[in-house]
Amino acid sequence: MGPRLFIKSVLAGIALVMALGMAAPASAQGMFEGGMFDPDLIQAIRNGDNVRVEAELFATSPNKRTGTGVPAIVVAAEVRNEEALDLLIGAGARIDNRDRDDRTALGIAARLGELGMVRALLEAGADPEYQGEYRETPLLKAARQGHLEVVRTLLEAGAEADTSDLTGRTALEFAQEGRHRDVIELLEEHGAY
């Protein structure tokens, strides 16, 4: 068997695995992330083709995942596609759906400072206290980056100002490390220590 025929056989096998909904071997995982084996909905979200996102949502679940298991709603947050996020929410996507690294759309939006996304996710019922990987909450992520309005929005939604991560570090400590004075003041006003 020549190299081209071998490659075609491998790709055909992977396509069959995907069609049957089975997990791909670890050696093939890189081919799935951000690429050719992702469902059309995911590709449209990544490409910012929101007309196509809307059309795909008529025919498929808003909870589709990439080949490596990242939910569509998390992809929308990662690529900062707020319109796709709104479409997914409207189509009934699971708001606190998380990927294999325990990341949620709210946590990603908070880390990126995407205030509109944070508000939309909270209004749709996202948990402001969800502790993802390393027990980090969206508030900890926003405070570390100095996103004042995101921190304010999360506190108003019920996030605890003194929550700590797996290592015991608090939002106030992250804000102090980043020298985010306005965030420090806001957290202290809310009882952070």
N, C-alpha and C positions, 0 to 999 in steps of 0.2 A: 504494500500500500504506500503510495507516494505521500509527501507532506500535505499537498493540497486536499487530497481525498481524506486524509486523516483529520485535518482541520474541519472540513465539511461534516464529517461524521460526528466529531465532538460537538460542533454547533447544533447539529440536528438532534443529538442526544439531549443537550441542554434545553433546547426548545421543547422537546417532548416532556422533559421533567417539569418545565414551567407550565406547560399546558395541562399536565396532570395535577398541578398544585403541590408537587413535592419539593423538598429543599434541595438545593444544588450542592454539589460537593464543595468543600472549603476552597479548593484550588480555583473554582470558577466564580467565587464570590465577587471578585473585583470587576468582573464583566457586568455584574448586575447593577452596581451602584452608579446611578446617574446615567444610565444608558439604555442600550438597545433592547434589553429584556424587561424593562419596566413597563407596566401597563400604560395604555394611552393616556389615561387620566393623569398619571404622575408626570409623564413627558410634557403634557400640556401645561401643568402647573409650573414645572421648571422653566419652560419656554415662555411663560407669561402669556400664553394663548388662552385667555379667559373665555373667549367665545367657544373655543373647543372644550374647555373645562365644563362649561355649562351644558354643552351638548353631551359630553361623556356622562355627566351626572344623571341624564335621563335614562341611560342604558346600563349603568353600573353602580355599584355601592360606593358611597362617599368614604368608606373605610378601607379602600384598596391600599395595598402596601407595595413598596419597592421590592425588587428581587432580594434585598437584604433585610426586609422586614420593617422599613420605616413607613409609618402611616402617612397617608396623603396630607392630613392636617399638619403634621410635623414638617413635611416637605414644604408646604406653603409658608410656614413660619421661617424655615431655614432660608428660603430664597426671597423672603420679604414680599410675597405676593398677597397683599391684603385683600384684593378683590377675590382671588381664588379661595382664601380663607373664609370670607363671607359666604361665598357660594357653597362651600363644604358645610359650614354651620347650618345654612338654610336647608341643605339637603339631608340633614340629620346625622352628620359625622359625630362620632364619639369625641366629646370635647377633651377629655383627659386621656385619650388614646396615647400610648407611649411606645417608643421603639425599644430595641433590645438593650440599649444603654440607659433605659429608664428616663428618657427625655420626653417632655411634653411640649406641645405648641406654646403654652403659656410660659414655660421656663425659657424657651428659646427666644420668644418675643421680648420677654423681660430683659434677657441678657443683651439683646440687640438694641434695646431702647425703642422698640416699635409700639408707641403708646396707643395708636389706633387698634392694633391687633390685641394688645393687652386688654383694652376696654371691651372689645368685641367678645373675646374669650371669657372674660369675667361675666359679662352680661348673659352669655350663653350657659353659664354655670360652671366654668372651670374653677378648680379648687386652688385658691391663692396660697394654701398651706401645703400643697403637695410636695413631698420630699423625694426628689429624684436621686440620681446617682450621687453618692457621697452625702446623702441627706440634705442636699442643697434645695432650698425653696426658691421660687421666683424672686422673692424679696432679696435674698442673699446675692443672687446673680445681678439684679438691677443695682444694688448698693455698691457692689464691687466695681461696676462700670460707671457709676456716678450719674445714673439716669434719674434725676430728681422727680420728674413728673410721673414716671413709672413707679418709683418708690411710693410717692404720695397716693397714687391710684390703688396700689396693692394694699397699703395701710388702710385706706378707706374701705376696701373690700373685705377687711378682716384679717389681713396677714399680721402675725405676731411680730412686733418690733424686735423682740429679744431671742428669736429662734436661732439655733446654732447648727452648724454642719457637723459632719462626722468627727471632725477634729476639735470641735468645741468653739470654733470661730463664729462670731456673730456678724450681723449686717453692719453694726456700728464699727466693728474692727475692720471689716473690708473697706468701708467708707473712709476710715482714718488712714488705712494703708494707701489708699488712692488719693488722699488729701482732697476729698470731695466735701468741702465745708458746708455747702447748702444741704447735702444729704445727711451729714453728721447732725446738723441742727434739727432737721426734721425728725430724724430717728430719736434724738434725745427728747424732743417735744412729745413723742409717743411712748416714752418710758424705756427706751433702749439703754442698755448698760454694757 
